[in-house]
Amino acid sequence: QVQVVESGGGLVQPGGSLRLTCAVSKSSRFVISAAGWFREAPGKQRELVARITAGGSTDYGESVKGRFTISRDHAFSTVYLQMDRLTPEDTAVYYCKAGAAGGYNWWGQGTQVTVSS
């Protein structure tokens, strides 16, 4: 079916940058309509970070607008999250999700991002 694998997390200093990569492997029977990045920090609910549709439209969480950028290749084989000007509040496990029409969603296992001096 669809497999989602995140990579690129790690430890970075405040003000630094990271680029997360989401590799999406799928059968041709599925057409990805949208993909997004979510994060879950200790003691907080999982929240939307960024989302991109097949048409190229994007949405961002309020706390990351202007700092993070989501992008993808045309086949949705890879989805990226460029994170700039990171702060300690960005520390979380970041998850990638791919979705298809009909309510289908596939989640990755997450990658840890830690922002600390």
C-alpha positions as CSV (number, residue, x, y, z in Angstrom):
1,Q,0.0,0.0,0.0
2,V,1.7,3.2,1.2
3,Q,4.8,3.5,3.4
4,V,6.0,6.7,5.0
5,V,9.5,7.1,6.4
6,E,10.8,10.3,8.0
7,S,14.5,11.3,8.3
8,G,16.6,14.3,9.0
9,G,15.9,15.0,12.7
10,G,18.5,15.7,15.2
11,L,20.0,18.1,17.7
12,V,20.3,21.8,16.6
13,Q,21.1,25.0,18.4
14,P,18.5,27.8,18.7
15,G,18.5,29.8,15.5
16,G,19.7,26.9,13.4
17,S,18.1,25.0,10.6
18,L,17.1,21.5,9.8
19,R,15.5,19.9,6.7
20,L,13.3,16.9,7.3
21,T,12.6,14.4,4.5
22,C,9.5,12.2,4.1
23,A,9.9,9.3,1.7
24,V,6.6,8.0,0.4
25,S,6.5,4.6,-1.3
26,K,3.2,3.6,-2.8
27,S,1.3,1.5,-5.3
28,S,0.0,3.2,-8.4
29,R,-3.5,2.3,-7.2
30,F,-3.2,5.2,-4.7
31,V,-3.1,8.9,-5.7
32,I,-1.8,11.1,-2.9
33,S,-4.0,14.1,-2.5
34,A,-2.1,15.8,0.3
35,A,0.7,15.3,2.7
36,G,1.6,17.1,5.9
37,W,4.0,17.3,8.8
38,F,2.7,17.2,12.4
39,R,4.6,17.4,15.7
40,E,4.1,16.2,19.2
41,A,5.9,17.8,22.1
42,P,6.0,16.5,25.6
43,G,2.7,17.3,27.4
44,K,1.1,18.7,24.3
45,Q,-1.3,17.5,21.7
46,R,-0.1,16.6,18.2
47,E,-0.4,19.7,16.1
48,L,-0.3,20.5,12.4
49,V,3.0,22.0,11.3
50,A,2.5,22.2,7.6
51,R,0.4,20.6,4.8
52,I,0.7,20.6,1.1
53,T,-1.9,19.4,-1.5
54,A,-1.5,17.8,-4.9
55,G,-2.3,21.2,-6.3
56,G,0.5,22.8,-4.5
57,S,-1.5,24.8,-1.9
58,T,0.0,25.0,1.6
59,D,-1.1,25.6,5.1
60,Y,1.1,26.2,8.2
61,G,0.6,26.2,11.9
62,E,0.6,29.7,13.3
63,S,3.7,29.1,15.4
64,V,5.8,28.2,12.4
65,K,4.6,30.6,9.7
66,G,7.4,32.4,8.1
67,R,10.0,30.0,9.5
68,F,9.1,26.6,8.0
69,T,8.5,25.7,4.4
70,I,6.9,22.5,3.1
71,S,7.6,21.2,-0.4
72,R,7.3,18.1,-2.5
73,D,8.2,16.5,-5.7
74,H,5.6,16.2,-8.4
75,A,4.9,12.5,-7.7
76,F,4.6,13.0,-3.9
77,S,7.5,10.5,-3.6
78,T,9.3,12.9,-1.3
79,V,8.0,15.6,1.0
80,Y,10.3,18.1,2.7
81,L,10.1,20.4,5.6
82,Q,12.7,23.1,5.8
83,M,12.9,24.5,9.3
84,D,14.7,27.8,9.9
85,R,15.2,30.0,12.9
86,L,14.4,27.1,15.2
87,T,13.6,27.7,18.9
88,P,13.5,25.3,21.9
89,E,9.7,25.3,21.6
90,D,10.1,23.5,18.2
91,T,11.4,20.5,20.1
92,A,9.1,17.6,19.3
93,V,8.7,14.4,17.4
94,Y,7.8,15.2,13.9
95,Y,5.5,13.0,11.9
96,C,4.8,12.9,8.2
97,K,1.4,11.9,6.9
98,A,0.3,11.1,3.4
99,G,-3.4,11.0,2.5
100,A,-5.6,9.9,-0.4
101,A,-9.2,10.5,-1.4
102,G,-11.6,8.4,0.5
103,G,-10.2,9.0,4.0
104,Y,-7.0,7.1,3.5
105,N,-4.1,8.2,5.7
106,W,-0.6,6.8,6.3
107,W,1.7,7.9,9.0
108,G,5.4,7.6,9.5
109,Q,7.0,6.6,12.7
110,G,8.4,10.1,13.5
111,T,11.8,11.7,13.8
112,Q,13.0,13.6,16.9
113,V,14.0,17.2,16.6
114,T,15.7,18.8,19.6
115,V,16.5,22.5,19.7
116,S,18.9,23.2,22.6
117,S,22.1,25.2,23.2
